[in-house]
Amino acid sequence: MINQIDVHDLPQEEVKFIQKIVELVRERINKKQTKVEVKEEVLFNSWPLGVKGKLTRREIYDYL
């Protein structure tokens, strides 16, 4: 991987512009990496129906 960019023939203003772009891209990459590392735990709500055991499809949809 190349760690240098050849800007020897560019004006100083353009060099500063390229430097700012590189810094913005690095910040964006760092933000994406921190977002990926943070994972939220998903909590599912329970519904206390008072049913114990297994229900068949016919028992669930019998009222329809």
N, C-alpha and C positions, 0 to 999 in steps of 0.2 A: 504494500500500500504506500502510495506517495504521500509524504507529509509536507510537501512544499508546492506552492503554486508560483509559476514563473510570471512575474509582473514587472520585469525590469524595464520594458519599453512603454509602460503605461504612465499617464500623468498621476500625480500624487492624489488628486481628488478621486480618481477611479480606483486607486489602490485602497483608499479608505472605505469606499463604497463596497468593494469586494470583501474587505475585512468585516464590515458590519453584517453583510449577508451571511458570511460563514458563522459569525457569532449567533445570529438568529436561528440558523439551521441547527447548531449545536444545542441551543436552549430548547428548541422544539423536540429534538431527539431525547434530551434528558427528561423533559416533561412526559413524553410517551412512555419512557422506561419506568418512571415512578408510577404512572397510572396503571401500567400492566402489573406491577408488583403488588399493588394494593387490591385485595379482593375482599368484597363484603360477603358476610355469611347470610345466606338466604334463609329466612325463617318462614315456615308454612304454618298457617293457622289451622287449628283442629276444629272439628265440628262435632260436638258431643250429641250424637243421635241416640245413644242408649242401646245400640245394636251390638250384640256380641256374636261372633262367628261370621260366617260368610253368607252373603245374600246372592240370590240368582238374579239374572236380568229380569225375569218375569216378576219376581217379588218387588223389584225396584220400580218397574214401570207398570205395575198392575192397575194403578188408579187411572191411567190414561184411557 
